Amino acid sequence: MADTTESARPTWVDDDLFPFESRFVDVDGHTVHYVDEGSGPALLFLHGNPTWSFLWRDVIRELRDDFRCIALDYPGFGLSTPKPGYRYLPEEHADVVTAFVDALDLDGATLVGQDWGGPIGLAAAARRPGAFTRLVLANAWAWPVNGDPYFEAFARIAGGLPMRFLARRLNLIVHAFIPMGHRLRKPTAAEMTHYRRALDTPARRQAAAVLPGRITASQAFFTEVEAGATDLRHLPTLIVWGNAQIGFRPRERERLEETFPAHETVILEGAGLYVESDATDEFVTAIRTWTAAHQAG
């Protein structure tokens, strides 16, 4: 297991909003922040863009009495610090998550991946057979999208030079994506502060600015994810889907269902992209009900 590193938690993190011990571990030269709360069956929570483990705080608060809840920040996001030369590519994040799984010696865990956390986590799961025995995929995908006009347009606009400039200079991705990704409730000022402060310099914002364009630019990585999913098809899978999001369409959910035939799907009416934060109670209930059914089985 990698050595735990000494690192101070920033004073801007509110202990009431994020009431967990912050842990730091060296992973291949990165200082990776994570939380590890509770005991029981392990759940590894992986976030998307431009969020961090803070996104899962209410889910963890509700589940930690019955589950071991682990959530990390990719290098450059949240409270994690990348080593020099890190490019914030999804394939690099997948390498870090794989090494993190090794560092914590995870075995028989449930992968819970939302947005980018889906393909990043699935890549790690395919590389480490046995580390995960169940999957929870929330508003995610697991294949290349090159040639799809919907995603090509998003990658060209959100990943283009003007947007990347605005993301670095004005933190535009945080200011735009977080409110748009919540449809059932409005993020509080304190929540927005935690997302802004995590990406509080132009250099830090590079992590969020890079990812939109990688939807198409990282085609080789997504080809790996798609191929690896073949070896994960047998795993019990819970698909949680917010039907009021703009990130993914019903056809992406249907393809996930085809990719993972041992699935159950829970559609959360009116929920947005950040479904675990937008509809926390329903998200937690879905995990509890699904887990209980499989334990009974």
Secondary structure, 3 states (H helix, E strand, C coil): CCCECCCCCCCCCCCCCCCCCCEEEEECCEEEEEEEECCCCEEEEECCCCCCHHHHHHHHHHHCCCCEEEEECCCCCCCCECCCCCCCCHHHHHHHHHHHHHHHCCCCEEEEEECCHHHHHHHHHHHCECCEEEEEEECCCCCCCCCCHHHHHHHHHHCCHHHHHHHHHHCHHHHHHHHHCCCCCCCCHHHHHHHHHHCCCHHHHHHHHHHHHHHHHCHHHHHHHHHHHHHHCCCCEEEEEECCCCCCCHHHHHHHHHHCCCEEEEEECCCCCCHHHHCHHHHHHHHHHHHHHHHHC
